[in-house]
Amino acid sequence: MKITIVPAIWSLEVANTLLVAERRNRMTQEQSQLAIALLQSLLIHVDEATDSKAFSSTFYLARKEGLAAYDAAYLELAIRLKLPIATLDRRLAEAATRCGVDLVVVDG
């Protein structure tokens, strides 16, 4: 099984996405809990350097590529570790391509 590496903000973004889905009646609380249990069962490594890069490489990458800082954190991580990036975000995917980062195809 492959390990997924995510920036330190990942768990907050996922939690917020689940909460928004609940509030908009797109998911029940039970479905959110099931999703959380599934995510917790995966091999996910949280990158400890995300925060230390926020005011340097992530900031400049966000500026250069016109991304939000939190999106640039994913791109910075992929560039730094020379890994592909998985995203459904068109702008992030386009920026990754411009930066020479391979994309993982995600069915969405």
Phi, psi and omega in degrees: 000139180278149175266137175260133179251130184230154174290161185300338181279352187305311184297325177292320178295318179294315179301317179295319178300317179294318179297317179297318178298320177296312184296332179266012179057034175265345180214148173270167176299323179296319178294321177298315180297322177296317178298318179297315179299318178297312180299321180291342179274348181277158176275093182241124178254128179269124180289123182281345184271355183308310184296320182291343179265352188302317184264007179236256187299323179293316179301311183291325177294318178299316179296311183298320186262359179069034181255159168291151182302321182292328175288320179297333178299321177294317180292318178301317180298314180297318179294311184299319183265001180055052181238156174288165180238140176250123180204151171258356182278117183300314182296319178293319178298317179295319178296319179299316179298316178299327182271003178079020179267130178290149179256140172266127180287125180239126176281122182231000000 
